[in-house]
Structures are given as C-alpha cells and as structure tokens.
C-alpha cells in the first residue's frame, strides 16, 4: 500500500545507502585518482536520482522521505568518513549531526 511506513523506511534506507556508497566512491577517487572509483561514484549518484524518483512515485509522504533521507545521509556520511577514511569530527560537527537528527524527528509521523 503506497505511503505505508514500510515504503517510507525502505525508501529512506535505499536512498541513504546509495548516497553513502556514492560519496565513498567519490572520496576514494578524490584521494587516489582512481577512474573506477570516479565512474562508480557518478553511476551511484545517477542511480540515486532514479531511486528518488521511484520513492516519490510510490510513497505519498515526499517531505518525510526527503527530510529523513537527508538526515540519515548526514549521519551515514559522517560515520563513513570517520570509520572508513579516518577523519576526525569536532564537537561542533558532532553537534550539527545531532541537530540534523532532531530536525528530521519533527517530520516523522
């Protein structure tokens, strides 16, 4: 049934996963110059557009999907940058991630 909570969760998880993978691939390309990583990143971001289009078509809560996806993307990319790339996060940046989580909570019904 379109608009159900399961479609929203599936959409957000898929969008977040594809975006984190695309960002990771482009980060590898930026650090190494790998053509495969560049092509993978661009391809994943093209896929992201298609997944968003399908999500909008299936889910009637576009604002909820988009807002929660953006928040989870912030969290996912921050975690990936720390865990996979060894970057450090300042207290201010961590607070920003927390604010994003709080903001997305306002859109969850």
Secondary structure as UniProt FT lines:
FT   TURN            2..3
FT   HELIX           5..32
FT   HELIX           35..58
FT   HELIX           62..83
FT   TURN            84..85
FT   HELIX           91..105
FT   TURN            106..107
//
